[in-house]
């Protein structure tokens, strides 16, 4: 059993125990949390744009299936094509604004492989 678990299970933890735990937590969080504003904004933008790109690709594939299946009239096909081109252009603008490349949106999920 670890020293911490013994402290918790044997008797009442004193104020020193809590001080030690809080100091350890501060140390760990200080090492792991990158709190610079630019890094946070870029990381959040990367996450959001990755999700948007994933959804865009899924919708595009669904539209292609419907086109191949013949369930869309030519006017709707044209409208979908324009919509996807505009969305792709807007995504490129956002990637440029945040300094992101296509590879940045393809998150590595470890054993599951790449997201996109």
Residue pairs with C-beta under 8 A, 6 or more apart in sequence:
1 9
4 21
7 13
7 17
34 40
41 98
42 98
42 99
42 100
45 94
45 98
45 100
46 98
46 100
46 104
46 105
49 91
49 94
49 95
49 98
49 100
49 105
50 105
50 106
50 107
50 115
50 116
52 91
53 91
53 105
53 116
54 115
54 116
56 84
56 87
56 88
56 91
57 116
59 84
60 84
63 72
63 80
63 84
66 72
67 77
67 80
72 80
94 100
95 101
95 102
95 104
95 105
105 116
106 114
106 115
106 116
107 114
107 115
107 116
108 114
108 115
109 115
